[in-house]
Amino acid sequence: MKALVIILDILVIITSILLTLLILMHKGKGGGLSDMFGASASGQSASTSGVAEKNLNRITVIVALIWIVTIIGLGLLTRFGFTAW
């Protein structure tokens, strides 16, 4: 069981970093600081997105789901007394 906890710990670290990077790769949808300083002068509507943006959205959701499942698994293992330390 300790090996499982260590694997889940490593998976949480990797998915956390990956999720942060994926979120930062998304383009601004408007209404935030980017609009205040005129960074969204491209003329495209915020509701339209290309294939790359849709794929980035899918990958972000998949990584987020893996992260959530891993956190729940670690929580359950910790709750029932299985820790790596």
N, CA, C and O atoms as CSV, one atom per row, in Angstrom:
chain,resi,resn,atom,element,x,y,z
A,1,MET,N,N,0.813,-1.206,0.000
A,1,MET,CA,C,0.000,0.000,0.000
A,1,MET,C,C,0.852,1.265,0.000
A,1,MET,O,O,0.452,2.290,-0.550
A,2,LYS,N,N,2.038,1.185,0.625
A,2,LYS,CA,C,2.886,2.378,0.662
A,2,LYS,C,C,3.353,2.760,-0.738
A,2,LYS,O,O,3.515,3.941,-1.046
A,3,ALA,N,N,3.568,1.758,-1.578
A,3,ALA,CA,C,3.969,2.052,-2.956
A,3,ALA,C,C,2.849,2.782,-3.692
A,3,ALA,O,O,3.114,3.686,-4.485
A,4,LEU,N,N,1.612,2.400,-3.440
A,4,LEU,CA,C,0.467,3.061,-4.073
A,4,LEU,C,C,0.377,4.517,-3.634
A,4,LEU,O,O,0.101,5.398,-4.449
A,5,VAL,N,N,0.605,4.770,-2.362
A,5,VAL,CA,C,0.550,6.133,-1.850
A,5,VAL,C,C,1.661,6.976,-2.480
A,5,VAL,O,O,1.436,8.131,-2.844
A,6,ILE,N,N,2.853,6.403,-2.606
A,6,ILE,CA,C,3.961,7.133,-3.215
A,6,ILE,C,C,3.670,7.431,-4.683
A,6,ILE,O,O,3.946,8.530,-5.162
A,7,ILE,N,N,3.116,6.461,-5.393
A,7,ILE,CA,C,2.754,6.663,-6.804
A,7,ILE,C,C,1.696,7.753,-6.934
A,7,ILE,O,O,1.787,8.601,-7.822
A,8,LEU,N,N,0.695,7.737,-6.058
A,8,LEU,CA,C,-0.343,8.764,-6.105
A,8,LEU,C,C,0.217,10.139,-5.748
A,8,LEU,O,O,-0.201,11.143,-6.323
A,9,ASP,N,N,1.160,10.193,-4.801
A,9,ASP,CA,C,1.809,11.467,-4.468
A,9,ASP,C,C,2.536,12.042,-5.677
A,9,ASP,O,O,2.426,13.232,-5.972
A,10,ILE,N,N,3.268,11.199,-6.361
A,10,ILE,CA,C,4.003,11.646,-7.552
A,10,ILE,C,C,3.029,12.081,-8.646
A,10,ILE,O,O,3.267,13.072,-9.337
A,11,LEU,N,N,1.934,11.337,-8.801
A,11,LEU,CA,C,0.927,11.684,-9.803
A,11,LEU,C,C,0.271,13.026,-9.490
A,11,LEU,O,O,-0.022,13.797,-10.404
A,12,VAL,N,N,0.038,13.312,-8.217
A,12,VAL,CA,C,-0.539,14.601,-7.835
A,12,VAL,C,C,0.422,15.739,-8.185
A,12,VAL,O,O,-0.002,16.778,-8.690
A,13,ILE,N,N,1.694,15.545,-7.922
A,13,ILE,CA,C,2.677,16.587,-8.220
A,13,ILE,C,C,2.738,16.839,-9.730
A,13,ILE,O,O,2.721,17.987,-10.175
A,14,ILE,N,N,2.808,15.767,-10.504
A,14,ILE,CA,C,2.906,15.911,-11.964
A,14,ILE,C,C,1.653,16.557,-12.535
A,14,ILE,O,O,1.747,17.476,-13.349
A,15,THR,N,N,0.482,16.087,-12.119
A,15,THR,CA,C,-0.759,16.648,-12.666
A,15,THR,C,C,-0.982,18.085,-12.195
A,15,THR,O,O,-1.572,18.882,-12.925
A,16,SER,N,N,-0.528,18.427,-11.005
A,16,SER,CA,C,-0.663,19.811,-10.535
A,16,SER,C,C,0.154,20.757,-11.400
A,16,SER,O,O,-0.332,21.815,-11.800
A,17,ILE,N,N,1.385,20.382,-11.688
A,17,ILE,CA,C,2.239,21.216,-12.533
A,17,ILE,C,C,1.666,21.297,-13.946
A,17,ILE,O,O,1.599,22.376,-14.535
A,18,LEU,N,N,1.256,20.154,-14.482
A,18,LEU,CA,C,0.705,20.121,-15.826
A,18,LEU,C,C,-0.587,20.930,-15.921
A,18,LEU,O,O,-0.803,21.643,-16.901
A,19,LEU,N,N,-1.440,20.825,-14.915
A,19,LEU,CA,C,-2.700,21.568,-14.913
A,19,LEU,C,C,-2.452,23.070,-14.851
A,19,LEU,O,O,-3.140,23.845,-15.515
A,20,THR,N,N,-1.476,23.478,-14.059
A,20,THR,CA,C,-1.125,24.895,-13.982
A,20,THR,C,C,-0.652,25.405,-15.341
A,20,THR,O,O,-1.068,26.475,-15.786
A,21,LEU,N,N,0.210,24.644,-15.994
A,21,LEU,CA,C,0.712,25.054,-17.305
A,21,LEU,C,C,-0.396,25.092,-18.348
A,21,LEU,O,O,-0.446,26.006,-19.171
A,22,LEU,N,N,-1.281,24.105,-18.318
A,22,LEU,CA,C,-2.377,24.081,-19.288
A,22,LEU,C,C,-3.326,25.257,-19.100
A,22,LEU,O,O,-3.789,25.842,-20.079
A,23,ILE,N,N,-3.615,25.605,-17.866
A,23,ILE,CA,C,-4.502,26.734,-17.598
A,23,ILE,C,C,-3.858,28.038,-18.062
A,23,ILE,O,O,-4.535,28.917,-18.595
A,24,LEU,N,N,-2.557,28.156,-17.858
A,24,LEU,CA,C,-1.870,29.367,-18.287
A,24,LEU,C,C,-1.799,29.484,-19.809
A,24,LEU,O,O,-1.633,30.586,-20.331
A,25,MET,N,N,-1.922,28.382,-20.520
A,25,MET,CA,C,-1.872,28.410,-21.978
A,25,MET,C,C,-3.169,28.906,-22.619
A,25,MET,O,O,-3.170,29.282,-23.791
A,26,HIS,N,N,-4.268,28.913,-21.868
A,26,HIS,CA,C,-5.550,29.369,-22.411
A,26,HIS,C,C,-5.492,30.857,-22.696
A,26,HIS,O,O,-4.834,31.621,-21.990
A,27,LYS,N,N,-6.197,31.250,-23.746
A,27,LYS,CA,C,-6.254,32.673,-24.051
A,27,LYS,C,C,-7.332,33.325,-23.184
A,27,LYS,O,O,-8.278,32.674,-22.743
A,28,GLY,N,N,-7.162,34.610,-22.956
A,28,GLY,CA,C,-8.114,35.347,-22.138
A,28,GLY,C,C,-9.474,35.453,-22.814
A,28,GLY,O,O,-9.556,35.659,-24.024
A,29,LYS,N,N,-10.525,35.313,-22.045
A,29,LYS,CA,C,-11.882,35.388,-22.596
A,29,LYS,C,C,-12.473,36.782,-22.450
A,29,LYS,O,O,-13.595,37.015,-22.901
A,30,GLY,N,N,-11.765,37.704,-21.842
A,30,GLY,CA,C,-12.258,39.070,-21.716
A,30,GLY,C,C,-12.875,39.325,-20.357
A,30,GLY,O,O,-13.222,38.398,-19.625
A,31,GLY,N,N,-13.002,40.594,-20.037
A,31,GLY,CA,C,-13.622,40.979,-18.787
A,31,GLY,C,C,-12.636,41.088,-17.638
A,31,GLY,O,O,-13.034,41.425,-16.523
A,32,GLY,N,N,-11.381,40.816,-17.876
A,32,GLY,CA,C,-10.398,40.867,-16.809
A,32,GLY,C,C,-9.395,41.978,-17.029
A,32,GLY,O,O,-9.676,42.962,-17.712
A,33,LEU,N,N,-8.237,41.811,-16.450
A,33,LEU,CA,C,-7.189,42.813,-16.581
A,33,LEU,C,C,-6.704,42.950,-18.014
A,33,LEU,O,O,-6.256,44.022,-18.420
A,34,SER,N,N,-6.791,41.857,-18.791
A,34,SER,CA,C,-6.336,41.935,-20.180
A,34,SER,C,C,-7.190,42.914,-20.982
A,34,SER,O,O,-6.669,43.591,-21.868
A,35,ASP,N,N,-8.475,43.004,-20.695
A,35,ASP,CA,C,-9.332,43.971,-21.378
A,35,ASP,C,C,-9.047,45.394,-20.921
A,35,ASP,O,O,-9.121,46.333,-21.714
A,36,MET,N,N,-8.726,45.549,-19.656
A,36,MET,CA,C,-8.486,46.883,-19.131
A,36,MET,C,C,-7.281,47.541,-19.808
A,36,MET,O,O,-7.274,48.753,-20.022
A,37,PHE,N,N,-6.274,46.749,-20.143
A,37,PHE,CA,C,-5.081,47.295,-20.753
A,37,PHE,C,C,-5.063,47.124,-22.271
A,37,PHE,O,O,-4.046,47.391,-22.911
A,38,GLY,N,N,-6.176,46.684,-22.848
A,38,GLY,CA,C,-6.301,46.618,-24.296
A,38,GLY,C,C,-5.578,45.456,-24.944
A,38,GLY,O,O,-5.192,45.552,-26.109
A,39,ALA,N,N,-5.385,44.372,-24.232
A,39,ALA,CA,C,-4.655,43.234,-24.780
A,39,ALA,C,C,-5.512,42.400,-25.715
A,39,ALA,O,O,-4.978,41.574,-26.455
A,40,SER,N,N,-6.813,42.590,-25.703
A,40,SER,CA,C,-7.681,41.759,-26.552
A,40,SER,C,C,-8.179,42.557,-27.750
A,40,SER,O,O,-9.388,42.664,-27.956
A,41,ALA,N,N,-7.290,43.105,-28.524
A,41,ALA,CA,C,-7.665,43.918,-29.676
A,41,ALA,C,C,-7.679,43.099,-30.960
A,41,ALA,O,O,-7.514,43.652,-32.047
A,42,SER,N,N,-7.873,41.796,-30.848
A,42,SER,CA,C,-7.814,40.943,-32.030
A,42,SER,C,C,-9.080,41.022,-32.870
A,42,SER,O,O,-9.044,40.700,-34.058
A,43,GLY,N,N,-10.193,41.440,-32.288
A,43,GLY,CA,C,-11.420,41.559,-33.043
A,43,GLY,C,C,-12.243,40.287,-33.093
A,43,GLY,O,O,-13.354,40.303,-33.624
A,44,GLN,N,N,-11.738,39.186,-32.558
A,44,GLN,CA,C,-12.497,37.937,-32.559
A,44,GLN,C,C,-13.445,37.914,-31.375
A,44,GLN,O,O,-13.187,38.514,-30.331
A,45,SER,N,N,-14.537,37.214,-31.562
A,45,SER,CA,C,-15.496,37.052,-30.484
A,45,SER,C,C,-14.934,36.099,-29.437
A,45,SER,O,O,-14.203,35.166,-29.767
A,46,ALA,N,N,-15.279,36.339,-28.173
A,46,ALA,CA,C,-14.778,35.493,-27.097
A,46,ALA,C,C,-15.389,34.099,-27.134
A,46,ALA,O,O,-14.847,33.167,-26.540
A,47,SER,N,N,-16.526,33.949,-27.835
A,47,SER,CA,C,-17.185,32.648,-27.869
A,47,SER,C,C,-16.617,31.728,-28.952
A,47,SER,O,O,-16.830,30.516,-28.909
A,48,THR,N,N,-15.901,32.293,-29.912
A,48,THR,CA,C,-15.335,31.453,-30.967
A,48,THR,C,C,-13.967,30.952,-30.546
A,48,THR,O,O,-13.185,31.670,-29.923
A,49,SER,N,N,-13.695,29.696,-30.901
A,49,SER,CA,C,-12.359,29.158,-30.615
A,49,SER,C,C,-12.024,28.143,-31.689
A,49,SER,O,O,-12.896,27.476,-32.245
A,50,GLY,N,N,-10.758,28.049,-31.958
A,50,GLY,CA,C,-10.306,27.144,-32.998
A,50,GLY,C,C,-10.148,25.733,-32.483
A,50,GLY,O,O,-10.456,25.430,-31.331
A,51,VAL,N,N,-9.663,24.879,-33.358
A,51,VAL,CA,C,-9.469,23.474,-33.019
A,51,VAL,C,C,-8.437,23.326,-31.910
A,51,VAL,O,O,-8.594,22.488,-31.021
A,52,ALA,N,N,-7.388,24.131,-31.958
A,52,ALA,CA,C,-6.348,24.043,-30.938
A,52,ALA,C,C,-6.897,24.394,-29.563
A,52,ALA,O,O,-6.556,23.748,-28.572
A,53,GLU,N,N,-7.742,25.410,-29.500
A,53,GLU,CA,C,-8.324,25.816,-28.215
A,53,GLU,C,C,-9.269,24.736,-27.684
A,53,GLU,O,O,-9.303,24.473,-26.482
A,54,LYS,N,N,-10.033,24.114,-28.579
A,54,LYS,CA,C,-10.931,23.038,-28.154
A,54,LYS,C,C,-10.143,21.843,-27.640
A,54,LYS,O,O,-10.513,21.239,-26.633
A,55,ASN,N,N,-9.054,21.500,-28.330
A,55,ASN,CA,C,-8.217,20.392,-27.857
A,55,ASN,C,C,-7.555,20.732,-26.526
A,55,ASN,O,O,-7.428,19.873,-25.653
A,56,LEU,N,N,-7.137,21.978,-26.375
A,56,LEU,CA,C,-6.549,22.410,-25.107
A,56,LEU,C,C,-7.573,22.329,-23.986
A,56,LEU,O,O,-7.235,21.956,-22.863
A,57,ASN,N,N,-8.808,22.671,-24.278
A,57,ASN,CA,C,-9.882,22.554,-23.284
A,57,ASN,C,C,-10.084,21.097,-22.881
A,57,ASN,O,O,-10.218,20.792,-21.695
A,58,ARG,N,N,-10.107,20.200,-23.859
A,58,ARG,CA,C,-10.312,18.773,-23.565
A,58,ARG,C,C,-9.171,18.217,-22.723
A,58,ARG,O,O,-9.398,17.498,-21.750
A,59,ILE,N,N,-7.952,18.554,-23.104
A,59,ILE,CA,C,-6.792,18.054,-22.359
A,59,ILE,C,C,-6.810,18.595,-20.934
A,59,ILE,O,O,-6.488,17.870,-19.992
A,60,THR,N,N,-7.185,19.868,-20.767
A,60,THR,CA,C,-7.251,20.467,-19.436
A,60,THR,C,C,-8.290,19.767,-18.572
A,60,THR,O,O,-8.047,19.510,-17.393
A,61,VAL,N,N,-9.443,19.459,-19.150
A,61,VAL,CA,C,-10.493,18.772,-18.390
A,61,VAL,C,C,-10.042,17.364,-18.006
A,61,VAL,O,O,-10.293,16.923,-16.885
A,62,ILE,N,N,-9.390,16.664,-18.906
A,62,ILE,CA,C,-8.927,15.304,-18.613
A,62,ILE,C,C,-7.886,15.321,-17.496
A,62,ILE,O,O,-7.948,14.508,-16.573
A,63,VAL,N,N,-6.931,16.245,-17.579
A,63,VAL,CA,C,-5.903,16.339,-16.528
A,63,VAL,C,C,-6.542,16.737,-15.206
A,63,VAL,O,O,-6.144,16.235,-14.155
A,64,ALA,N,N,-7.523,17.627,-15.242
A,64,ALA,CA,C,-8.212,18.033,-14.012
A,64,ALA,C,C,-8.960,16.859,-13.389
A,64,ALA,O,O,-8.965,16.711,-12.167
A,65,LEU,N,N,-9.589,16.029,-14.205
A,65,LEU,CA,C,-10.293,14.855,-13.677
A,65,LEU,C,C,-9.316,13.852,-13.070
A,65,LEU,O,O,-9.595,13.269,-12.023
A,66,ILE,N,N,-8.176,13.650,-13.723
A,66,ILE,CA,C,-7.148,12.762,-13.159
A,66,ILE,C,C,-6.670,13.312,-11.826
A,66,ILE,O,O,-6.483,12.553,-10.875
A,67,TRP,N,N,-6.470,14.624,-11.745
A,67,TRP,CA,C,-6.021,15.266,-10.508
A,67,TRP,C,C,-7.051,15.075,-9.392
A,67,TRP,O,O,-6.686,14.759,-8.259
A,68,ILE,N,N,-8.334,15.264,-9.709
A,68,ILE,CA,C,-9.390,15.116,-8.715
A,68,ILE,C,C,-9.473,13.677,-8.215
A,68,ILE,O,O,-9.567,13.446,-7.009
A,69,VAL,N,N,-9.439,12.708,-9.129
A,69,VAL,CA,C,-9.508,11.295,-8.738
A,69,VAL,C,C,-8.307,10.913,-7.872
A,69,VAL,O,O,-8.441,10.157,-6.910
A,70,THR,N,N,-7.139,11.440,-8.221
A,70,THR,CA,C,-5.940,11.146,-7.439
A,70,THR,C,C,-6.040,11.736,-6.035
A,70,THR,O,O,-5.669,11.081,-5.061
A,71,ILE,N,N,-6.535,12.960,-5.926
A,71,ILE,CA,C,-6.708,13.595,-4.614
A,71,ILE,C,C,-7.702,12.811,-3.762
A,71,ILE,O,O,-7.475,12.606,-2.570
A,72,ILE,N,N,-8.803,12.374,-4.372
A,72,ILE,CA,C,-9.796,11.584,-3.629
A,72,ILE,C,C,-9.189,10.256,-3.183
A,72,ILE,O,O,-9.406,9.822,-2.052
A,73,GLY,N,N,-8.428,9.611,-4.072
A,73,GLY,CA,C,-7.770,8.361,-3.707
A,73,GLY,C,C,-6.796,8.532,-2.554
A,73,GLY,O,O,-6.767,7.712,-1.637
A,74,LEU,N,N,-6.004,9.589,-2.596
A,74,LEU,CA,C,-5.078,9.857,-1.498
A,74,LEU,C,C,-5.822,10.151,-0.202
A,74,LEU,O,O,-5.404,9.726,0.874
A,75,GLY,N,N,-6.919,10.875,-0.313
A,75,GLY,CA,C,-7.729,11.163,0.873
A,75,GLY,C,C,-8.300,9.908,1.499
A,75,GLY,O,O,-8.306,9.761,2.721
A,76,LEU,N,N,-8.781,9.003,0.657
A,76,LEU,CA,C,-9.330,7.743,1.177
A,76,LEU,C,C,-8.242,6.876,1.805
A,76,LEU,O,O,-8.450,6.277,2.861
A,77,LEU,N,N,-7.086,6.810,1.157
A,77,LEU,CA,C,-5.988,6.021,1.720
A,77,LEU,C,C,-5.510,6.607,3.046
A,77,LEU,O,O,-5.192,5.866,3.975
A,78,THR,N,N,-5.458,7.922,3.133
A,78,THR,CA,C,-5.055,8.568,4.376
A,78,THR,C,C,-6.109,8.359,5.460
A,78,THR,O,O,-5.771,8.140,6.623
A,79,ARG,N,N,-7.363,8.424,5.086
A,79,ARG,CA,C,-8.467,8.239,6.047
A,79,ARG,C,C,-8.436,6.855,6.684
A,79,ARG,O,O,-8.753,6.699,7.863
A,80,PHE,N,N,-8.054,5.859,5.901
A,80,PHE,CA,C,-8.050,4.504,6.420
A,80,PHE,C,C,-6.675,4.056,6.911
A,80,PHE,O,O,-6.446,2.864,7.120
A,81,GLY,N,N,-5.773,4.998,7.091
A,81,GLY,CA,C,-4.517,4.708,7.761
A,81,GLY,C,C,-3.354,4.286,6.891
A,81,GLY,O,O,-2.321,3.880,7.424
A,82,PHE,N,N,-3.473,4.360,5.602
A,82,PHE,CA,C,-2.370,3.994,4.723
A,82,PHE,C,C,-1.608,5.250,4.338
A,82,PHE,O,O,-2.087,6.042,3.526
A,83,THR,N,N,-0.436,5.439,4.906
A,83,THR,CA,C,0.390,6.592,4.574
A,83,THR,C,C,1.771,6.121,4.165
A,83,THR,O,O,2.182,5.010,4.500
A,84,ALA,N,N,2.478,6.957,3.447
A,84,ALA,CA,C,3.809,6.580,2.979
A,84,ALA,C,C,4.882,6.891,4.020
A,84,ALA,O,O,6.038,6.508,3.844
A,85,TRP,N,N,4.521,7.570,5.084
A,85,TRP,CA,C,5.527,7.974,6.066
A,85,TRP,C,C,5.440,7.096,7.248
A,85,TRP,O,O,6.202,7.264,8.200
